[in-house]
Amino acid sequence: MKYLTRKSITIILIAIAALILGAAAILSSKSGTETGKRTAVPKPALTVTTVQPVQASFPIRLTANGSIAAWQEAIVGSETNGLQLLDVRVNVGDRVRAGDVLATFALDSVQAEVAQTRASVSEAEANAADAAANAEKARTLQASGALSEQQINQYTTAEKTAQARLESARATQAVQQVRLRQTRLLAPDDGIISARTATVGAVVGTGTELFRMIRGGRLEWRAEVTSSELGRLTAGTPATVVASNGAEVKGRVRMIAPTVDVQTRSALVYVDLPASVRSGTAPVLAGMFAKGEFDLGNSPALTIPQQSVVIRDGFSYVFLLNANSHVSQVKVQTGRRLGDRVEVTAGLQPDTELVASGAGFLNDGDLVSKVAAVGSTASPPNAPNTAENQKIQPNMPVTPAIRASAAIK
């Protein structure tokens, strides 16, 4: 019994000693943890590069939409009546010169009428000559009294009547000569055939439209500009036009419409396009939709790299680097863009330092580590994927995995 009591006491003493040692270890561990926490240095959330805003000269552009149209479109119609189309010599897209024959009409009936009027003229000339001779004889006999005054007047009147009939016959002949020339339909000007309704064998009346042509082959861009922007444009302003097929051409403002549409409150601005736009692999054609920009000169602008701008909730932000290496999120207003530069119109001072790379992964108040500009620490091309090369380098795409790695380190 005494033996069991001693054994129990020994076990109890060993358990108490183990408890004391465990408590001491736990207290020592907590004390070390608290000491480590007090002495730990905060880790930066990201390694970034910084830039400062730069003053630059940006072009001033006025954007507009519109359609490509012919400068002037001429309608070529029939001047004859009741003649049959015998031959059509041009088709849509053909380039013609002034005076070229576009179509011909059957001329048999016109030639017959011309011959008839020629005979009528000959007859009228003979009658006029006979009447003139009789009148001359009557005037020579007037002094002798062989003819009465009434007879002399009759001969004189007959002479004038015959002369009038001769002039009428000649006029009729001239009309038929004109009809004969009109059997050949001629181009009124240089240009390009844009439409054709002429059909061989058709009998057409006077004024029937047979062809349409773009005069001179000239095209223009009819841009729609709001009335509030018209004052910025003048004749001669250069413009860059991009057609719906991707073709880009240069032009200049020829004129501005004198009226504004009461429905849209916009006016047409006519921009002359060069004649070469109809040639090439992507020709510009009448009827195409086109957008363009008017060049209004240049103006100074405060610019920053495009990668520094972060779009969140529909607004633009940049991150300023403070003296304590923490960043501040600042809302800015952006304007024009040129290449990889963005104009800042409000919210930013010229002497501020802002984050260039990795801004999209930062939040307001984050601690960052600043590295040198491009070229000093960049990894060589095709470098192995080692732990050292996983550090964020300037202009290196920052992924969530890289950011997590940087935060752990």
C-alpha positions as CSV (number, residue, x, y, z in Angstrom):
1,M,0.0,0.0,0.0
2,K,2.9,2.3,0.9
3,Y,4.5,1.3,-2.5
4,L,1.4,2.4,-4.4
5,T,1.2,5.7,-2.6
6,R,4.8,6.5,-3.4
7,K,4.3,5.6,-7.0
8,S,1.2,7.8,-7.3
9,I,3.0,10.7,-5.7
10,T,5.9,10.4,-8.2
11,I,3.5,10.4,-11.2
12,I,1.7,13.5,-9.8
13,L,5.1,15.3,-9.4
14,I,6.2,14.4,-12.9
15,A,2.8,15.7,-14.3
16,I,3.1,18.9,-12.4
17,A,6.7,19.4,-13.7
18,A,5.5,18.8,-17.3
19,L,2.7,21.4,-16.8
20,I,5.1,23.9,-15.5
21,L,7.5,23.4,-18.4
22,G,4.7,23.6,-21.0
23,A,3.4,26.9,-19.5
24,A,6.9,28.3,-19.5
25,A,7.3,27.4,-23.1
26,I,4.0,29.0,-24.1
27,L,4.8,32.2,-22.2
28,S,8.2,32.3,-23.9
29,S,6.7,31.8,-27.3
30,K,4.1,34.5,-26.9
31,S,6.7,36.9,-25.6
32,G,8.9,36.2,-28.6
33,T,6.0,36.7,-31.0
34,E,5.1,40.0,-29.5
35,T,8.6,41.1,-29.6
36,G,8.9,40.1,-33.3
37,K,5.7,42.0,-34.1
38,R,7.0,45.1,-32.4
39,T,10.3,44.9,-34.3
40,A,8.9,43.8,-37.8
41,V,9.3,46.3,-40.8
42,P,6.2,46.9,-43.0
43,K,6.5,45.3,-46.5
44,P,5.6,47.4,-49.6
45,A,2.5,46.2,-51.5
46,L,4.2,46.8,-54.9
47,T,7.4,47.9,-56.6
48,V,6.7,50.8,-59.0
49,T,8.3,53.4,-61.2
50,T,7.3,57.0,-61.1
51,V,7.0,59.9,-63.6
52,Q,6.2,63.6,-63.6
53,P,3.7,65.4,-65.9
54,V,5.3,66.9,-69.0
55,Q,4.2,69.9,-71.0
56,A,3.7,69.1,-74.7
57,S,2.1,70.6,-77.8
58,F,-1.0,68.7,-78.8
59,P,-3.0,69.1,-82.0
60,I,-6.5,70.6,-81.8
61,R,-9.0,68.3,-83.7
62,L,-12.7,68.7,-84.5
63,T,-14.4,65.4,-85.2
64,A,-17.4,65.1,-87.5
65,N,-19.3,62.6,-89.6
66,G,-20.7,62.8,-93.0
67,S,-21.0,61.3,-96.5
68,I,-18.9,61.2,-99.6
69,A,-20.7,62.8,-102.6
70,A,-20.1,64.1,-106.1
71,W,-19.0,67.7,-106.3
72,Q,-21.6,68.2,-109.1
73,E,-23.6,65.5,-110.9
74,A,-24.7,66.3,-114.4
75,I,-27.8,64.8,-116.0
76,V,-27.4,64.0,-119.7
77,G,-30.8,63.6,-121.5
78,S,-32.2,63.3,-125.0
79,E,-32.8,66.5,-127.0
80,T,-34.7,64.7,-129.7
81,N,-38.3,63.4,-129.8
82,G,-39.4,60.1,-131.1
83,L,-36.0,58.8,-132.2
84,Q,-34.8,55.3,-131.6
85,L,-31.5,54.7,-129.7
86,L,-29.2,53.0,-132.1
87,D,-26.0,52.6,-130.1
88,V,-24.8,53.2,-126.5
89,R,-21.1,53.6,-126.3
90,V,-20.4,54.1,-122.5
91,N,-21.2,52.4,-119.3
92,V,-21.2,53.1,-115.6
93,G,-17.7,53.9,-114.4
94,D,-16.3,55.0,-117.7
95,R,-14.3,58.3,-117.7
96,V,-15.2,60.6,-120.6
97,R,-14.1,63.9,-121.9
98,A,-16.2,66.9,-123.1
99,G,-17.5,66.2,-126.6
100,D,-17.2,62.4,-126.4
101,V,-20.1,60.5,-128.1
102,L,-22.1,58.7,-125.4
103,A,-24.9,57.3,-127.6
104,T,-26.3,57.6,-131.2
105,F,-29.9,57.7,-132.5
106,A,-31.3,56.5,-135.7
107,L,-31.0,59.3,-138.2
108,D,-32.8,58.1,-141.4
109,S,-35.9,60.2,-140.7
110,V,-33.9,63.2,-139.7
111,Q,-31.7,63.0,-142.9
112,A,-34.9,62.8,-145.0
113,E,-36.3,65.9,-143.3
114,V,-33.0,67.7,-143.8
115,A,-33.1,66.9,-147.6
116,Q,-36.7,68.1,-147.7
117,T,-35.8,71.4,-146.1
118,R,-32.8,71.8,-148.4
119,A,-35.2,71.5,-151.4
120,S,-37.6,74.0,-149.9
121,V,-34.7,76.4,-149.5
122,S,-33.7,76.0,-153.1
123,E,-37.3,76.6,-154.2
124,A,-37.6,79.7,-152.0
125,E,-34.4,81.1,-153.4
126,A,-35.7,80.7,-157.0
127,N,-39.0,82.4,-156.2
128,A,-37.1,85.2,-154.3
129,A,-34.8,85.8,-157.3
130,D,-37.8,85.9,-159.7
131,A,-39.7,88.3,-157.5
132,A,-36.7,90.5,-157.0
133,A,-36.2,90.7,-160.8
134,N,-39.9,91.7,-161.4
135,A,-39.8,94.3,-158.8
136,E,-36.6,95.8,-160.3
137,K,-38.2,96.1,-163.7
138,A,-41.3,97.7,-162.2
139,R,-39.2,100.3,-160.5
140,T,-37.4,101.1,-163.8
141,L,-40.8,101.7,-165.5
142,Q,-42.2,103.8,-162.7
143,A,-40.9,107.1,-164.2
144,S,-42.3,106.3,-167.7
145,G,-45.8,105.7,-166.4
146,A,-46.1,102.4,-168.2
147,L,-47.2,100.7,-164.9
148,S,-49.6,102.1,-162.4
149,E,-48.6,102.8,-158.8
150,Q,-50.7,99.8,-157.7
151,Q,-49.0,97.4,-160.0
152,I,-45.5,98.6,-158.9
153,N,-46.6,98.1,-155.2
154,Q,-47.7,94.5,-156.0
155,Y,-44.3,93.7,-157.5
156,T,-42.5,95.2,-154.5
157,T,-44.7,93.2,-152.1
158,A,-44.2,90.0,-154.0
159,E,-40.4,90.6,-153.7
160,K,-40.5,91.0,-149.9
161,T,-42.9,88.0,-149.5
162,A,-40.5,85.8,-151.5
163,Q,-37.6,86.9,-149.4
164,A,-39.4,86.2,-146.1
165,R,-40.3,82.7,-147.4
166,L,-36.7,82.1,-148.2
167,E,-35.6,83.1,-144.7
168,S,-38.3,80.8,-143.2
169,A,-37.1,77.9,-145.3
170,R,-33.5,78.5,-144.2
171,A,-34.6,78.6,-140.6
172,T,-36.4,75.3,-141.0
173,Q,-33.3,73.8,-142.6
174,A,-31.2,75.0,-139.6
175,V,-33.6,73.3,-137.2
176,Q,-33.3,70.1,-139.1
177,Q,-29.5,70.4,-139.1
178,V,-29.6,70.8,-135.3
179,R,-31.8,67.7,-135.0
180,L,-29.2,65.9,-137.2
181,R,-26.4,66.8,-134.8
182,Q,-28.5,65.8,-131.8
183,T,-28.6,62.2,-133.1
184,R,-25.1,62.0,-131.5
185,L,-25.4,62.5,-127.7
186,L,-22.3,64.2,-126.5
187,A,-20.7,64.5,-123.0
188,P,-21.2,68.1,-121.7
189,D,-18.0,68.0,-119.6
190,D,-15.1,65.8,-118.4
191,G,-16.2,63.3,-115.8
192,I,-17.2,59.8,-114.9
193,I,-20.4,58.1,-115.8
194,S,-22.2,57.3,-112.5
195,A,-25.6,56.1,-113.8
196,R,-27.1,54.8,-117.1
197,T,-30.7,54.3,-118.2
198,A,-30.1,54.3,-121.9
199,T,-31.2,51.1,-123.6
200,V,-30.5,50.2,-127.2
201,G,-33.7,50.2,-129.3
202,A,-35.7,52.4,-127.0
203,V,-37.6,55.3,-128.5
204,V,-37.2,58.2,-126.1
205,G,-38.8,61.6,-125.9
206,T,-37.3,65.0,-125.4
207,G,-35.7,65.5,-122.0
208,T,-35.6,61.8,-121.1
209,E,-32.6,61.1,-118.7
210,L,-30.1,58.7,-120.2
211,F,-26.9,59.2,-118.2
212,R,-25.6,60.8,-115.0
213,M,-22.0,61.8,-114.7
214,I,-19.7,63.2,-111.9
215,R,-18.4,66.4,-113.3
216,G,-14.6,66.3,-113.4
217,G,-14.6,63.1,-111.4
218,R,-14.4,65.4,-108.3
219,L,-15.7,64.1,-104.9
220,E,-16.3,66.0,-101.7
221,W,-17.0,65.1,-98.1
222,R,-20.1,66.7,-96.7
223,A,-19.4,66.8,-93.0
224,E,-22.2,67.6,-90.5
225,V,-21.0,70.1,-87.9
226,T,-23.0,71.5,-85.0
227,S,-23.8,75.2,-85.1
228,S,-21.7,75.9,-82.0
229,E,-18.6,74.6,-83.7
230,L,-19.0,76.3,-87.1
231,G,-17.1,79.4,-85.9
232,R,-13.9,77.4,-85.6
233,L,-13.9,76.5,-89.3
234,T,-12.9,78.6,-92.3
235,A,-12.4,78.0,-96.0
236,G,-9.0,76.2,-96.5
237,T,-9.0,74.4,-93.1
238,P,-7.2,71.0,-93.7
239,A,-9.1,67.8,-92.9
240,T,-8.4,64.1,-92.7
241,V,-11.2,61.9,-93.9
242,V,-11.5,58.1,-93.2
243,A,-14.0,56.3,-95.4
244,S,-16.0,53.3,-94.3
245,N,-13.6,51.0,-96.2
246,G,-10.6,52.3,-94.2
247,A,-9.2,54.6,-96.9
248,E,-7.7,57.8,-95.4
249,V,-7.5,60.9,-97.6
250,K,-6.6,64.5,-97.0
251,G,-8.8,67.4,-98.1
252,R,-9.5,71.1,-97.5
253,V,-12.7,73.0,-96.6
254,R,-14.1,74.6,-99.8
255,M,-17.2,76.2,-98.3
256,I,-19.5,76.2,-95.3
257,A,-23.3,76.0,-95.9
258,P,-25.0,79.3,-95.3
259,T,-27.9,77.7,-93.4
260,V,-28.3,75.4,-90.4
261,D,-30.8,72.5,-90.4
262,V,-33.7,73.4,-88.1
263,Q,-34.2,69.8,-87.1
264,T,-30.6,68.7,-86.3
265,R,-29.1,72.2,-85.6
266,S,-26.1,71.3,-87.7
267,A,-24.7,72.6,-91.0
268,L,-22.9,71.0,-93.9
269,V,-19.2,71.7,-94.4
270,Y,-18.0,70.9,-97.9
271,V,-14.5,69.4,-98.1
272,D,-12.8,69.0,-101.5
273,L,-11.1,65.6,-101.9
274,P,-8.2,64.9,-104.4
275,A,-8.9,63.3,-107.7
276,S,-6.7,60.3,-106.7
277,V,-9.2,59.0,-104.1
278,R,-11.0,57.0,-106.8
279,S,-7.9,54.9,-107.5
280,G,-5.9,52.4,-105.5
281,T,-6.8,49.2,-103.6
282,A,-9.4,51.0,-101.4
283,P,-11.0,53.7,-103.6
284,V,-13.3,56.3,-102.1
285,L,-16.6,56.3,-103.8
286,A,-19.6,58.6,-103.8
287,G,-22.3,57.5,-101.3
288,M,-19.8,56.2,-98.7
289,F,-20.1,57.1,-95.1
290,A,-17.0,58.7,-93.7
291,K,-15.7,60.2,-90.5
292,G,-13.0,62.8,-90.2
293,E,-11.2,65.4,-88.3
294,F,-10.5,69.1,-89.0
295,D,-7.0,70.3,-88.0
296,L,-7.4,73.5,-86.0
297,G,-3.7,73.9,-85.0
298,N,-1.9,73.1,-81.8
299,S,-2.1,74.1,-78.1
300,P,0.0,73.3,-75.0
301,A,-1.1,70.4,-72.8
302,L,-0.1,68.8,-69.5
303,T,0.5,65.2,-70.3
304,I,1.2,61.9,-68.5
305,P,1.7,58.3,-69.7
306,Q,-1.5,56.4,-70.5
307,Q,-0.5,53.6,-68.2
308,S,-0.6,56.0,-65.2
309,V,-4.4,56.5,-65.7
310,V,-6.7,54.1,-63.9
311,I,-10.4,53.9,-64.9
312,R,-12.6,53.0,-62.0
313,D,-16.4,53.4,-61.8
314,G,-16.3,55.5,-65.0
315,F,-13.8,58.0,-63.6
316,S,-10.1,58.6,-64.2
317,Y,-7.6,58.4,-61.3
318,V,-3.9,58.6,-60.8
319,F,-1.8,57.6,-57.8
320,L,0.5,60.3,-56.3
321,L,3.7,59.1,-54.4
322,N,3.9,60.8,-51.0
323,A,7.1,61.5,-49.0
324,N,6.4,58.5,-46.8
325,S,6.3,56.1,-49.8
326,H,2.5,55.8,-49.5
327,V,0.3,56.6,-52.5
328,S,-2.8,58.8,-52.7
329,Q,-5.5,58.2,-55.2
330,V,-6.5,61.4,-57.0
331,K,-9.3,62.0,-59.4
332,V,-8.4,63.7,-62.7
333,Q,-10.0,64.9,-65.9
334,T,-8.5,63.7,-69.1
335,G,-8.7,65.3,-72.6
336,R,-6.8,64.6,-75.8
337,R,-4.7,61.6,-76.5
338,L,-1.6,61.4,-78.7
339,G,0.2,58.1,-78.9
340,D,0.8,56.8,-75.3
341,R,0.4,60.3,-73.8
342,V,-2.9,61.6,-72.3
343,E,-3.7,65.2,-71.6
344,V,-4.8,66.1,-68.0
345,T,-7.1,69.1,-67.9
346,A,-7.9,69.2,-64.2
347,G,-6.9,67.6,-60.9
348,L,-3.1,67.5,-61.3
349,Q,-0.2,69.8,-60.6
350,P,2.9,69.9,-62.9
351,D,5.4,69.2,-60.2
352,T,3.8,66.1,-58.7
353,E,5.3,62.6,-58.8
354,L,2.9,59.8,-59.8
355,V,3.0,56.1,-60.2
356,A,3.8,55.0,-63.8
357,S,3.7,51.2,-63.8
358,G,1.4,49.0,-61.8
359,A,-1.1,51.8,-60.9
360,G,-4.0,49.5,-61.7
361,F,-3.1,47.2,-58.8
362,L,-2.9,49.9,-56.1
363,N,-5.4,51.2,-53.6
364,D,-5.5,54.5,-51.8
365,G,-2.8,54.5,-49.0
366,D,-0.8,51.5,-50.1
367,L,2.9,51.4,-49.3
368,V,5.1,51.0,-52.4
369,S,8.7,50.6,-53.2
370,K,10.2,52.9,-55.9
371,V,12.7,51.7,-58.4
372,A,14.7,53.4,-61.1
373,A,13.4,54.3,-64.5
374,V,13.5,52.0,-67.6
375,G,16.8,50.3,-68.4
376,S,18.5,50.1,-65.0
377,T,17.0,46.9,-63.5
378,A,15.2,45.2,-66.4
379,S,15.7,41.5,-66.8
380,P,17.5,40.4,-70.0
381,P,15.4,38.9,-72.8
382,N,14.5,35.3,-72.3
383,A,15.8,35.3,-68.7
384,P,15.1,32.2,-66.7
385,N,12.0,32.3,-64.4
386,T,14.0,32.5,-61.1
387,A,12.9,34.0,-57.8
388,E,15.2,37.0,-58.5
389,N,13.6,37.7,-61.9
390,Q,10.2,37.6,-60.4
391,K,10.7,41.0,-58.8
392,I,8.6,43.6,-60.5
393,Q,10.7,45.5,-63.1
394,P,9.9,48.9,-64.8
395,N,7.2,48.6,-67.5
396,M,6.7,44.9,-66.6
397,P,3.1,43.7,-66.7
398,V,2.0,43.3,-63.1
399,T,-0.2,40.3,-62.4
400,P,-2.0,39.3,-59.2
401,A,0.5,36.5,-58.7
402,I,3.5,38.9,-58.9
403,R,1.8,41.3,-56.6
404,A,1.2,38.6,-54.0
405,S,4.9,37.5,-54.3
406,A,6.0,41.1,-53.8
407,A,3.8,41.4,-50.7
408,I,5.1,38.2,-49.2
409,K,8.7,39.4,-49.6
